[in-house]
Amino acid sequence: MPRIKEEEFKDITKVDFDGQTYYSVAEAQEYLKTDLSALEAITLPIKGTATKCATFEKIMDYKHQNRELSDFDKKIIQGLNFNPRKK
């Protein structure tokens, strides 16, 4: 899966707060087609409404940590954890 760059979030509503850029979690969820409901986010006012927001880094870290592993990846992890002395 190709890495997503922050420039690709240009159509997602954003707000600058405390020197960082925060993106709307709901819009990022639609764009990434990933469930971000458990993502730790802060509520910021965007266009007069309270919106859950998070930084690009937090969104990408959460997406990476909660991705579904392919069968190949599962076999690689199983092989890396293999210990012939344990039965």
HTML snippet that shows the backbone in 3Dmol.js (N, CA, C, O; Angstrom):
<script src="https://3Dmol.org/build/3Dmol-min.js"></script>
<div id="view" style="width:600px;height:400px;position:relative"></div>
<script>
const pdb = `
ATOM      1  N   MET A   1       0.837  -1.171   0.000  1.00  0.00           N
ATOM      2  CA  MET A   1       0.000   0.000   0.000  1.00  0.00           C
ATOM      3  C   MET A   1       0.890   1.246   0.000  1.00  0.00           C
ATOM      4  O   MET A   1       1.786   1.356   0.837  1.00  0.00           O
ATOM      5  N   PRO A   2       0.661   2.178  -0.916  1.00  0.00           N
ATOM      6  CA  PRO A   2       1.514   3.360  -0.982  1.00  0.00           C
ATOM      7  C   PRO A   2       1.312   4.277   0.214  1.00  0.00           C
ATOM      8  O   PRO A   2       0.214   4.384   0.758  1.00  0.00           O
ATOM      9  N   ARG A   3       2.392   4.931   0.609  1.00  0.00           N
ATOM     10  CA  ARG A   3       2.327   5.863   1.737  1.00  0.00           C
ATOM     11  C   ARG A   3       1.536   7.098   1.319  1.00  0.00           C
ATOM     12  O   ARG A   3       1.661   7.574   0.191  1.00  0.00           O
ATOM     13  N   ILE A   4       0.742   7.597   2.216  1.00  0.00           N
ATOM     14  CA  ILE A   4      -0.057   8.793   1.967  1.00  0.00           C
ATOM     15  C   ILE A   4       0.718   9.989   2.488  1.00  0.00           C
ATOM     16  O   ILE A   4       1.279   9.959   3.584  1.00  0.00           O
ATOM     17  N   LYS A   5       0.739  11.043   1.681  1.00  0.00           N
ATOM     18  CA  LYS A   5       1.450  12.263   2.067  1.00  0.00           C
ATOM     19  C   LYS A   5       0.448  13.310   2.531  1.00  0.00           C
ATOM     20  O   LYS A   5      -0.728  13.273   2.167  1.00  0.00           O
ATOM     21  N   GLU A   6       0.926  14.227   3.324  1.00  0.00           N
ATOM     22  CA  GLU A   6       0.055  15.258   3.880  1.00  0.00           C
ATOM     23  C   GLU A   6      -0.562  16.124   2.780  1.00  0.00           C
ATOM     24  O   GLU A   6      -1.654  16.661   2.964  1.00  0.00           O
ATOM     25  N   GLU A   7       0.114  16.267   1.650  1.00  0.00           N
ATOM     26  CA  GLU A   7      -0.414  17.060   0.541  1.00  0.00           C
ATOM     27  C   GLU A   7      -1.723  16.470   0.006  1.00  0.00           C
ATOM     28  O   GLU A   7      -2.545  17.194  -0.556  1.00  0.00           O
ATOM     29  N   GLU A   8      -1.914  15.172   0.176  1.00  0.00           N
ATOM     30  CA  GLU A   8      -3.129  14.516  -0.303  1.00  0.00           C
ATOM     31  C   GLU A   8      -4.334  14.844   0.580  1.00  0.00           C
ATOM     32  O   GLU A   8      -5.467  14.542   0.204  1.00  0.00           O
ATOM     33  N   PHE A   9      -4.115  15.446   1.730  1.00  0.00           N
ATOM     34  CA  PHE A   9      -5.191  15.839   2.636  1.00  0.00           C
ATOM     35  C   PHE A   9      -5.682  17.253   2.324  1.00  0.00           C
ATOM     36  O   PHE A   9      -6.376  17.853   3.144  1.00  0.00           O
ATOM     37  N   LYS A  10      -5.338  17.792   1.164  1.00  0.00           N
ATOM     38  CA  LYS A  10      -5.667  19.188   0.847  1.00  0.00           C
ATOM     39  C   LYS A  10      -7.177  19.456   0.804  1.00  0.00           C
ATOM     40  O   LYS A  10      -7.603  20.586   1.039  1.00  0.00           O
ATOM     41  N   ASP A  11      -7.997  18.429   0.505  1.00  0.00           N
ATOM     42  CA  ASP A  11      -9.445  18.613   0.434  1.00  0.00           C
ATOM     43  C   ASP A  11     -10.134  18.370   1.768  1.00  0.00           C
ATOM     44  O   ASP A  11     -11.348  18.546   1.870  1.00  0.00           O
ATOM     45  N   ILE A  12      -9.394  17.973   2.785  1.00  0.00           N
ATOM     46  CA  ILE A  12      -9.954  17.718   4.110  1.00  0.00           C
ATOM     47  C   ILE A  12      -9.895  19.012   4.918  1.00  0.00           C
ATOM     48  O   ILE A  12      -8.884  19.713   4.914  1.00  0.00           O
ATOM     49  N   THR A  13     -10.976  19.312   5.600  1.00  0.00           N
ATOM     50  CA  THR A  13     -11.056  20.530   6.403  1.00  0.00           C
ATOM     51  C   THR A  13      -9.976  20.505   7.477  1.00  0.00           C
ATOM     52  O   THR A  13      -9.794  19.511   8.179  1.00  0.00           O
ATOM     53  N   LYS A  14      -9.269  21.620   7.585  1.00  0.00           N
ATOM     54  CA  LYS A  14      -8.180  21.695   8.562  1.00  0.00           C
ATOM     55  C   LYS A  14      -8.263  23.009   9.325  1.00  0.00           C
ATOM     56  O   LYS A  14      -8.895  23.970   8.887  1.00  0.00           O
ATOM     57  N   VAL A  15      -7.604  23.019  10.482  1.00  0.00           N
ATOM     58  CA  VAL A  15      -7.540  24.215  11.312  1.00  0.00           C
ATOM     59  C   VAL A  15      -6.164  24.253  11.966  1.00  0.00           C
ATOM     60  O   VAL A  15      -5.641  23.220  12.383  1.00  0.00           O
ATOM     61  N   ASP A  16      -5.584  25.437  12.052  1.00  0.00           N
ATOM     62  CA  ASP A  16      -4.304  25.603  12.740  1.00  0.00           C
ATOM     63  C   ASP A  16      -4.585  25.948  14.191  1.00  0.00           C
ATOM     64  O   ASP A  16      -5.327  26.883  14.489  1.00  0.00           O
ATOM     65  N   PHE A  17      -3.981  25.179  15.092  1.00  0.00           N
ATOM     66  CA  PHE A  17      -4.181  25.388  16.522  1.00  0.00           C
ATOM     67  C   PHE A  17      -2.886  25.087  17.241  1.00  0.00           C
ATOM     68  O   PHE A  17      -2.299  24.021  17.052  1.00  0.00           O
ATOM     69  N   ASP A  18      -2.442  26.007  18.056  1.00  0.00           N
ATOM     70  CA  ASP A  18      -1.250  25.824  18.880  1.00  0.00           C
ATOM     71  C   ASP A  18      -0.024  25.462  18.046  1.00  0.00           C
ATOM     72  O   ASP A  18       0.797  24.647  18.467  1.00  0.00           O
ATOM     73  N   GLY A  19       0.099  26.061  16.874  1.00  0.00           N
ATOM     74  CA  GLY A  19       1.271  25.849  16.024  1.00  0.00           C
ATOM     75  C   GLY A  19       1.250  24.567  15.210  1.00  0.00           C
ATOM     76  O   GLY A  19       2.236  24.249  14.545  1.00  0.00           O
ATOM     77  N   GLN A  20       0.149  23.820  15.244  1.00  0.00           N
ATOM     78  CA  GLN A  20       0.042  22.579  14.468  1.00  0.00           C
ATOM     79  C   GLN A  20      -1.220  22.606  13.625  1.00  0.00           C
ATOM     80  O   GLN A  20      -2.170  23.327  13.930  1.00  0.00           O
ATOM     81  N   THR A  21      -1.219  21.812  12.557  1.00  0.00           N
ATOM     82  CA  THR A  21      -2.383  21.701  11.701  1.00  0.00           C
ATOM     83  C   THR A  21      -3.171  20.455  12.093  1.00  0.00           C
ATOM     84  O   THR A  21      -2.622  19.356  12.168  1.00  0.00           O
ATOM     85  N   TYR A  22      -4.452  20.641  12.339  1.00  0.00           N
ATOM     86  CA  TYR A  22      -5.345  19.552  12.717  1.00  0.00           C
ATOM     87  C   TYR A  22      -6.357  19.338  11.602  1.00  0.00           C
ATOM     88  O   TYR A  22      -6.855  20.297  11.012  1.00  0.00           O
ATOM     89  N   TYR A  23      -6.656  18.073  11.317  1.00  0.00           N
ATOM     90  CA  TYR A  23      -7.596  17.715  10.258  1.00  0.00           C
ATOM     91  C   TYR A  23      -8.852  17.100  10.864  1.00  0.00           C
ATOM     92  O   TYR A  23      -8.799  16.477  11.924  1.00  0.00           O
ATOM     93  N   SER A  24      -9.970  17.277  10.191  1.00  0.00           N
ATOM     94  CA  SER A  24     -11.233  16.692  10.619  1.00  0.00           C
ATOM     95  C   SER A  24     -11.134  15.171  10.545  1.00  0.00           C
ATOM     96  O   SER A  24     -10.831  14.611   9.491  1.00  0.00           O
ATOM     97  N   VAL A  25     -11.389  14.511  11.666  1.00  0.00           N
ATOM     98  CA  VAL A  25     -11.287  13.050  11.725  1.00  0.00           C
ATOM     99  C   VAL A  25     -12.361  12.402  10.850  1.00  0.00           C
ATOM    100  O   VAL A  25     -12.094  11.402  10.184  1.00  0.00           O
ATOM    101  N   ALA A  26     -13.568  12.958  10.847  1.00  0.00           N
ATOM    102  CA  ALA A  26     -14.659  12.378  10.053  1.00  0.00           C
ATOM    103  C   ALA A  26     -14.322  12.404   8.556  1.00  0.00           C
ATOM    104  O   ALA A  26     -14.560  11.426   7.847  1.00  0.00           O
ATOM    105  N   GLU A  27     -13.770  13.520   8.081  1.00  0.00           N
ATOM    106  CA  GLU A  27     -13.415  13.620   6.664  1.00  0.00           C
ATOM    107  C   GLU A  27     -12.219  12.734   6.327  1.00  0.00           C
ATOM    108  O   GLU A  27     -12.168  12.144   5.249  1.00  0.00           O
ATOM    109  N   ALA A  28     -11.262  12.639   7.241  1.00  0.00           N
ATOM    110  CA  ALA A  28     -10.110  11.766   7.023  1.00  0.00           C
ATOM    111  C   ALA A  28     -10.559  10.307   6.965  1.00  0.00           C
ATOM    112  O   ALA A  28     -10.028   9.519   6.183  1.00  0.00           O
ATOM    113  N   GLN A  29     -11.533   9.956   7.792  1.00  0.00           N
ATOM    114  CA  GLN A  29     -12.065   8.597   7.804  1.00  0.00           C
ATOM    115  C   GLN A  29     -12.710   8.263   6.459  1.00  0.00           C
ATOM    116  O   GLN A  29     -12.520   7.163   5.941  1.00  0.00           O
ATOM    117  N   GLU A  30     -13.463   9.190   5.897  1.00  0.00           N
ATOM    118  CA  GLU A  30     -14.067   8.976   4.582  1.00  0.00           C
ATOM    119  C   GLU A  30     -12.998   8.844   3.502  1.00  0.00           C
ATOM    120  O   GLU A  30     -13.087   7.973   2.637  1.00  0.00           O
ATOM    121  N   TYR A  31     -11.991   9.706   3.554  1.00  0.00           N
ATOM    122  CA  TYR A  31     -10.936   9.694   2.544  1.00  0.00           C
ATOM    123  C   TYR A  31     -10.118   8.408   2.597  1.00  0.00           C
ATOM    124  O   TYR A  31      -9.813   7.818   1.560  1.00  0.00           O
ATOM    125  N   LEU A  32      -9.761   7.972   3.810  1.00  0.00           N
ATOM    126  CA  LEU A  32      -8.917   6.793   3.981  1.00  0.00           C
ATOM    127  C   LEU A  32      -9.705   5.481   3.968  1.00  0.00           C
ATOM    128  O   LEU A  32      -9.125   4.401   3.859  1.00  0.00           O
ATOM    129  N   LYS A  33     -11.034   5.587   4.080  1.00  0.00           N
ATOM    130  CA  LYS A  33     -11.895   4.394   4.149  1.00  0.00           C
ATOM    131  C   LYS A  33     -11.444   3.461   5.281  1.00  0.00           C
ATOM    132  O   LYS A  33     -11.322   2.248   5.110  1.00  0.00           O
ATOM    133  N   THR A  34     -11.204   4.079   6.438  1.00  0.00           N
ATOM    134  CA  THR A  34     -10.727   3.378   7.633  1.00  0.00           C
ATOM    135  C   THR A  34     -11.511   3.876   8.838  1.00  0.00           C
ATOM    136  O   THR A  34     -11.841   5.059   8.918  1.00  0.00           O
ATOM    137  N   ASP A  35     -11.807   2.991   9.766  1.00  0.00           N
ATOM    138  CA  ASP A  35     -12.509   3.379  10.978  1.00  0.00           C
ATOM    139  C   ASP A  35     -11.542   4.098  11.917  1.00  0.00           C
ATOM    140  O   ASP A  35     -10.585   3.503  12.412  1.00  0.00           O
ATOM    141  N   LEU A  36     -11.801   5.374  12.154  1.00  0.00           N
ATOM    142  CA  LEU A  36     -10.959   6.179  13.048  1.00  0.00           C
ATOM    143  C   LEU A  36     -11.721   6.588  14.302  1.00  0.00           C
ATOM    144  O   LEU A  36     -11.322   7.528  14.990  1.00  0.00           O
ATOM    145  N   SER A  37     -12.812   5.893  14.604  1.00  0.00           N
ATOM    146  CA  SER A  37     -13.663   6.300  15.727  1.00  0.00           C
ATOM    147  C   SER A  37     -12.946   6.220  17.079  1.00  0.00           C
ATOM    148  O   SER A  37     -13.278   6.978  17.990  1.00  0.00           O
ATOM    149  N   ALA A  38     -11.975   5.321  17.225  1.00  0.00           N
ATOM    150  CA  ALA A  38     -11.265   5.188  18.500  1.00  0.00           C
ATOM    151  C   ALA A  38      -9.990   6.044  18.555  1.00  0.00           C
ATOM    152  O   ALA A  38      -9.246   5.993  19.534  1.00  0.00           O
ATOM    153  N   LEU A  39      -9.751   6.814  17.520  1.00  0.00           N
ATOM    154  CA  LEU A  39      -8.566   7.674  17.470  1.00  0.00           C
ATOM    155  C   LEU A  39      -8.669   8.758  18.538  1.00  0.00           C
ATOM    156  O   LEU A  39      -9.712   9.396  18.687  1.00  0.00           O
ATOM    157  N   GLU A  40      -7.583   8.961  19.279  1.00  0.00           N
ATOM    158  CA  GLU A  40      -7.550  10.016  20.291  1.00  0.00           C
ATOM    159  C   GLU A  40      -7.485  11.359  19.565  1.00  0.00           C
ATOM    160  O   GLU A  40      -6.519  11.647  18.857  1.00  0.00           O
ATOM    161  N   ALA A  41      -8.515  12.171  19.746  1.00  0.00           N
ATOM    162  CA  ALA A  41      -8.611  13.441  19.027  1.00  0.00           C
ATOM    163  C   ALA A  41      -9.061  14.538  19.981  1.00  0.00           C
ATOM    164  O   ALA A  41      -9.543  14.272  21.082  1.00  0.00           O
ATOM    165  N   ILE A  42      -8.891  15.774  19.532  1.00  0.00           N
ATOM    166  CA  ILE A  42      -9.366  16.913  20.310  1.00  0.00           C
ATOM    167  C   ILE A  42     -10.525  17.558  19.547  1.00  0.00           C
ATOM    168  O   ILE A  42     -10.631  17.411  18.330  1.00  0.00           O
ATOM    169  N   THR A  43     -11.372  18.257  20.253  1.00  0.00           N
ATOM    170  CA  THR A  43     -12.504  18.933  19.631  1.00  0.00           C
ATOM    171  C   THR A  43     -12.144  20.396  19.425  1.00  0.00           C
ATOM    172  O   THR A  43     -11.787  21.109  20.363  1.00  0.00           O
ATOM    173  N   LEU A  44     -12.249  20.822  18.168  1.00  0.00           N
ATOM    174  CA  LEU A  44     -11.934  22.206  17.807  1.00  0.00           C
ATOM    175  C   LEU A  44     -13.088  22.794  17.009  1.00  0.00           C
ATOM    176  O   LEU A  44     -13.804  22.067  16.320  1.00  0.00           O
ATOM    177  N   PRO A  45     -13.274  24.116  17.099  1.00  0.00           N
ATOM    178  CA  PRO A  45     -14.349  24.740  16.311  1.00  0.00           C
ATOM    179  C   PRO A  45     -13.922  24.925  14.860  1.00  0.00           C
ATOM    180  O   PRO A  45     -12.933  25.599  14.572  1.00  0.00           O
ATOM    181  N   ILE A  46     -14.683  24.316  13.950  1.00  0.00           N
ATOM    182  CA  ILE A  46     -14.451  24.493  12.514  1.00  0.00           C
ATOM    183  C   ILE A  46     -15.766  24.957  11.905  1.00  0.00           C
ATOM    184  O   ILE A  46     -16.775  24.257  11.982  1.00  0.00           O
ATOM    185  N   LYS A  47     -15.750  26.128  11.305  1.00  0.00           N
ATOM    186  CA  LYS A  47     -16.936  26.712  10.667  1.00  0.00           C
ATOM    187  C   LYS A  47     -18.116  26.773  11.639  1.00  0.00           C
ATOM    188  O   LYS A  47     -19.262  26.541  11.252  1.00  0.00           O
ATOM    189  N   GLY A  48     -17.828  27.084  12.889  1.00  0.00           N
ATOM    190  CA  GLY A  48     -18.878  27.268  13.884  1.00  0.00           C
ATOM    191  C   GLY A  48     -19.398  26.006  14.547  1.00  0.00           C
ATOM    192  O   GLY A  48     -20.306  26.081  15.376  1.00  0.00           O
ATOM    193  N   THR A  49     -18.850  24.849  14.206  1.00  0.00           N
ATOM    194  CA  THR A  49     -19.289  23.609  14.852  1.00  0.00           C
ATOM    195  C   THR A  49     -18.099  22.911  15.499  1.00  0.00           C
ATOM    196  O   THR A  49     -16.968  23.003  15.021  1.00  0.00           O
ATOM    197  N   ALA A  50     -18.378  22.211  16.593  1.00  0.00           N
ATOM    198  CA  ALA A  50     -17.333  21.454  17.287  1.00  0.00           C
ATOM    199  C   ALA A  50     -17.034  20.191  16.487  1.00  0.00           C
ATOM    200  O   ALA A  50     -17.937  19.404  16.202  1.00  0.00           O
ATOM    201  N   THR A  51     -15.769  20.000  16.127  1.00  0.00           N
ATOM    202  CA  THR A  51     -15.370  18.889  15.269  1.00  0.00           C
ATOM    203  C   THR A  51     -14.188  18.158  15.890  1.00  0.00           C
ATOM    204  O   THR A  51     -13.253  18.785  16.386  1.00  0.00           O
ATOM    205  N   LYS A  52     -14.235  16.812  15.859  1.00  0.00           N
ATOM    206  CA  LYS A  52     -13.089  16.022  16.323  1.00  0.00           C
ATOM    207  C   LYS A  52     -11.960  16.194  15.303  1.00  0.00           C
ATOM    208  O   LYS A  52     -12.157  16.014  14.101  1.00  0.00           O
ATOM    209  N   CYS A  53     -10.780  16.545  15.807  1.00  0.00           N
ATOM    210  CA  CYS A  53      -9.635  16.793  14.937  1.00  0.00           C
ATOM    211  C   CYS A  53      -8.391  16.099  15.481  1.00  0.00           C
ATOM    212  O   CYS A  53      -8.265  15.859  16.682  1.00  0.00           O
ATOM    213  N   ALA A  54      -7.475  15.783  14.565  1.00  0.00           N
ATOM    214  CA  ALA A  54      -6.195  15.182  14.950  1.00  0.00           C
ATOM    215  C   ALA A  54      -5.146  15.605  13.934  1.00  0.00           C
ATOM    216  O   ALA A  54      -5.471  16.009  12.817  1.00  0.00           O
ATOM    217  N   THR A  55      -3.894  15.508  14.331  1.00  0.00           N
ATOM    218  CA  THR A  55      -2.808  15.844  13.417  1.00  0.00           C
ATOM    219  C   THR A  55      -2.649  14.737  12.374  1.00  0.00           C
ATOM    220  O   THR A  55      -3.101  13.609  12.573  1.00  0.00           O
ATOM    221  N   PHE A  56      -2.005  15.075  11.273  1.00  0.00           N
ATOM    222  CA  PHE A  56      -1.761  14.108  10.211  1.00  0.00           C
ATOM    223  C   PHE A  56      -0.962  12.921  10.741  1.00  0.00           C
ATOM    224  O   PHE A  56      -1.249  11.772  10.404  1.00  0.00           O
ATOM    225  N   GLU A  57       0.033  13.199  11.565  1.00  0.00           N
ATOM    226  CA  GLU A  57       0.884  12.136  12.109  1.00  0.00           C
ATOM    227  C   GLU A  57       0.080  11.167  12.970  1.00  0.00           C
ATOM    228  O   GLU A  57       0.255   9.953  12.863  1.00  0.00           O
ATOM    229  N   LYS A  58      -0.803  11.693  13.825  1.00  0.00           N
ATOM    230  CA  LYS A  58      -1.621  10.822  14.679  1.00  0.00           C
ATOM    231  C   LYS A  58      -2.562   9.957  13.844  1.00  0.00           C
ATOM    232  O   LYS A  58      -2.755   8.778  14.140  1.00  0.00           O
ATOM    233  N   ILE A  59      -3.142  10.542  12.807  1.00  0.00           N
ATOM    234  CA  ILE A  59      -4.053   9.795  11.943  1.00  0.00           C
ATOM    235  C   ILE A  59      -3.306   8.663  11.247  1.00  0.00           C
ATOM    236  O   ILE A  59      -3.797   7.536  11.195  1.00  0.00           O
ATOM    237  N   MET A  60      -2.124   8.957  10.714  1.00  0.00           N
ATOM    238  CA  MET A  60      -1.361   7.934   9.987  1.00  0.00           C
ATOM    239  C   MET A  60      -0.832   6.860  10.943  1.00  0.00           C
ATOM    240  O   MET A  60      -0.833   5.678  10.599  1.00  0.00           O
ATOM    241  N   ASP A  61      -0.380   7.259  12.137  1.00  0.00           N
ATOM    242  CA  ASP A  61       0.086   6.272  13.124  1.00  0.00           C
ATOM    243  C   ASP A  61      -1.041   5.331  13.521  1.00  0.00           C
ATOM    244  O   ASP A  61      -0.842   4.120  13.611  1.00  0.00           O
ATOM    245  N   TYR A  62      -2.231   5.889  13.759  1.00  0.00           N
ATOM    246  CA  TYR A  62      -3.379   5.067  14.142  1.00  0.00           C
ATOM    247  C   TYR A  62      -3.750   4.108  13.006  1.00  0.00           C
ATOM    248  O   TYR A  62      -4.025   2.931  13.240  1.00  0.00           O
ATOM    249  N   LYS A  63      -3.755   4.617  11.796  1.00  0.00           N
ATOM    250  CA  LYS A  63      -4.105   3.781  10.632  1.00  0.00           C
ATOM    251  C   LYS A  63      -3.090   2.650  10.475  1.00  0.00           C
ATOM    252  O   LYS A  63      -3.462   1.511  10.193  1.00  0.00           O
ATOM    253  N   HIS A  64      -1.822   2.963  10.656  1.00  0.00           N
ATOM    254  CA  HIS A  64      -0.775   1.951  10.495  1.00  0.00           C
ATOM    255  C   HIS A  64      -0.852   0.885  11.596  1.00  0.00           C
ATOM    256  O   HIS A  64      -0.680  -0.303  11.321  1.00  0.00           O
ATOM    257  N   GLN A  65      -1.104   1.298  12.816  1.00  0.00           N
ATOM    258  CA  GLN A  65      -1.162   0.357  13.940  1.00  0.00           C
ATOM    259  C   GLN A  65      -2.377  -0.557  13.867  1.00  0.00           C
ATOM    260  O   GLN A  65      -2.331  -1.682  14.366  1.00  0.00           O
ATOM    261  N   ASN A  66      -3.451  -0.097  13.261  1.00  0.00           N
ATOM    262  CA  ASN A  66      -4.696  -0.865  13.246  1.00  0.00           C
ATOM    263  C   ASN A  66      -5.021  -1.448  11.874  1.00  0.00           C
ATOM    264  O   ASN A  66      -6.174  -1.782  11.599  1.00  0.00           O
ATOM    265  N   ARG A  67      -4.035  -1.568  11.034  1.00  0.00           N
ATOM    266  CA  ARG A  67      -4.301  -2.135   9.710  1.00  0.00           C
ATOM    267  C   ARG A  67      -4.438  -3.651   9.795  1.00  0.00           C
ATOM    268  O   ARG A  67      -3.884  -4.287  10.691  1.00  0.00           O
ATOM    269  N   GLU A  68      -5.161  -4.203   8.879  1.00  0.00           N
ATOM    270  CA  GLU A  68      -5.345  -5.649   8.804  1.00  0.00           C
ATOM    271  C   GLU A  68      -4.128  -6.239   8.093  1.00  0.00           C
ATOM    272  O   GLU A  68      -3.761  -5.787   7.008  1.00  0.00           O
ATOM    273  N   LEU A  69      -3.509  -7.238   8.697  1.00  0.00           N
ATOM    274  CA  LEU A  69      -2.340  -7.870   8.101  1.00  0.00           C
ATOM    275  C   LEU A  69      -2.765  -8.859   7.027  1.00  0.00           C
ATOM    276  O   LEU A  69      -3.770  -9.555   7.171  1.00  0.00           O
ATOM    277  N   SER A  70      -1.996  -8.915   5.957  1.00  0.00           N
ATOM    278  CA  SER A  70      -2.250  -9.900   4.913  1.00  0.00           C
ATOM    279  C   SER A  70      -1.780 -11.271   5.405  1.00  0.00           C
ATOM    280  O   SER A  70      -1.050 -11.368   6.391  1.00  0.00           O
ATOM    281  N   ASP A  71      -2.201 -12.319   4.715  1.00  0.00           N
ATOM    282  CA  ASP A  71      -1.769 -13.675   5.075  1.00  0.00           C
ATOM    283  C   ASP A  71      -0.255 -13.794   5.003  1.00  0.00           C
ATOM    284  O   ASP A  71       0.360 -14.459   5.836  1.00  0.00           O
ATOM    285  N   PHE A  72       0.348 -13.147   4.002  1.00  0.00           N
ATOM    286  CA  PHE A  72       1.800 -13.178   3.857  1.00  0.00           C
ATOM    287  C   PHE A  72       2.476 -12.563   5.078  1.00  0.00           C
ATOM    288  O   PHE A  72       3.417 -13.136   5.629  1.00  0.00           O
ATOM    289  N   ASP A  73       1.989 -11.387   5.500  1.00  0.00           N
ATOM    290  CA  ASP A  73       2.565 -10.721   6.674  1.00  0.00           C
ATOM    291  C   ASP A  73       2.419 -11.570   7.928  1.00  0.00           C
ATOM    292  O   ASP A  73       3.331 -11.629   8.752  1.00  0.00           O
ATOM    293  N   LYS A  74       1.261 -12.236   8.074  1.00  0.00           N
ATOM    294  CA  LYS A  74       1.041 -13.106   9.231  1.00  0.00           C
ATOM    295  C   LYS A  74       2.035 -14.266   9.234  1.00  0.00           C
ATOM    296  O   LYS A  74       2.542 -14.640  10.292  1.00  0.00           O
ATOM    297  N   LYS A  75       2.317 -14.835   8.069  1.00  0.00           N
ATOM    298  CA  LYS A  75       3.274 -15.947   7.963  1.00  0.00           C
ATOM    299  C   LYS A  75       4.691 -15.470   8.271  1.00  0.00           C
ATOM    300  O   LYS A  75       5.459 -16.193   8.906  1.00  0.00           O
ATOM    301  N   ILE A  76       5.047 -14.268   7.832  1.00  0.00           N
ATOM    302  CA  ILE A  76       6.366 -13.697   8.120  1.00  0.00           C
ATOM    303  C   ILE A  76       6.535 -13.524   9.633  1.00  0.00           C
ATOM    304  O   ILE A  76       7.565 -13.896  10.196  1.00  0.00           O
ATOM    305  N   ILE A  77       5.522 -12.961  10.278  1.00  0.00           N
ATOM    306  CA  ILE A  77       5.587 -12.764  11.733  1.00  0.00           C
ATOM    307  C   ILE A  77       5.669 -14.102  12.448  1.00  0.00           C
ATOM    308  O   ILE A  77       6.413 -14.248  13.418  1.00  0.00           O
ATOM    309  N   GLN A  78       4.909 -15.080  11.973  1.00  0.00           N
ATOM    310  CA  GLN A  78       4.944 -16.410  12.561  1.00  0.00           C
ATOM    311  C   GLN A  78       6.343 -17.011  12.411  1.00  0.00           C
ATOM    312  O   GLN A  78       6.849 -17.637  13.342  1.00  0.00           O
ATOM    313  N   GLY A  79       6.967 -16.826  11.250  1.00  0.00           N
ATOM    314  CA  GLY A  79       8.317 -17.329  11.022  1.00  0.00           C
ATOM    315  C   GLY A  79       9.346 -16.633  11.892  1.00  0.00           C
ATOM    316  O   GLY A  79      10.275 -17.270  12.390  1.00  0.00           O
ATOM    317  N   LEU A  80       9.189 -15.335  12.078  1.00  0.00           N
ATOM    318  CA  LEU A  80      10.131 -14.576  12.916  1.00  0.00           C
ATOM    319  C   LEU A  80      10.025 -14.987  14.379  1.00  0.00           C
ATOM    320  O   LEU A  80      11.009 -14.930  15.116  1.00  0.00           O
ATOM    321  N   ASN A  81       8.841 -15.396  14.795  1.00  0.00           N
ATOM    322  CA  ASN A  81       8.627 -15.811  16.180  1.00  0.00           C
ATOM    323  C   ASN A  81       8.886 -17.288  16.405  1.00  0.00           C
ATOM    324  O   ASN A  81       8.739 -17.775  17.526  1.00  0.00           O
ATOM    325  N   PHE A  82       9.267 -18.007  15.368  1.00  0.00           N
ATOM    326  CA  PHE A  82       9.481 -19.453  15.470  1.00  0.00           C
ATOM    327  C   PHE A  82      10.693 -19.758  16.335  1.00  0.00           C
ATOM    328  O   PHE A  82      11.758 -19.166  16.161  1.00  0.00           O
ATOM    329  N   ASN A  83      10.524 -20.678  17.259  1.00  0.00           N
ATOM    330  CA  ASN A  83      11.607 -21.127  18.104  1.00  0.00           C
ATOM    331  C   ASN A  83      11.536 -22.661  18.140  1.00  0.00           C
ATOM    332  O   ASN A  83      10.607 -23.214  18.728  1.00  0.00           O
ATOM    333  N   PRO A  84      12.505 -23.358  17.519  1.00  0.00           N
ATOM    334  CA  PRO A  84      12.414 -24.816  17.453  1.00  0.00           C
ATOM    335  C   PRO A  84      12.510 -25.507  18.813  1.00  0.00           C
ATOM    336  O   PRO A  84      12.124 -26.669  18.940  1.00  0.00           O
ATOM    337  N   ARG A  85      13.008 -24.825  19.809  1.00  0.00           N
ATOM    338  CA  ARG A  85      13.144 -25.428  21.138  1.00  0.00           C
ATOM    339  C   ARG A  85      11.838 -25.384  21.916  1.00  0.00           C
ATOM    340  O   ARG A  85      11.649 -26.153  22.859  1.00  0.00           O
ATOM    341  N   LYS A  86      10.936 -24.490  21.527  1.00  0.00           N
ATOM    342  CA  LYS A  86       9.620 -24.413  22.195  1.00  0.00           C
ATOM    343  C   LYS A  86       8.669 -25.336  21.474  1.00  0.00           C
ATOM    344  O   LYS A  86       8.640 -25.378  20.244  1.00  0.00           O
ATOM    345  N   LYS A  87       7.904 -26.062  22.230  1.00  0.00           N
ATOM    346  CA  LYS A  87       6.904 -26.936  21.605  1.00  0.00           C
ATOM    347  C   LYS A  87       5.590 -26.781  22.286  1.00  0.00           C
ATOM    348  O   LYS A  87       4.617 -27.433  21.907  1.00  0.00           O
TER     349      LYS A  87
END
`;
const viewer = $3Dmol.createViewer("view");
viewer.addModel(pdb, "pdb");
viewer.setStyle({}, {cartoon: {color: "spectrum"}});
viewer.zoomTo();
viewer.render();
</script>
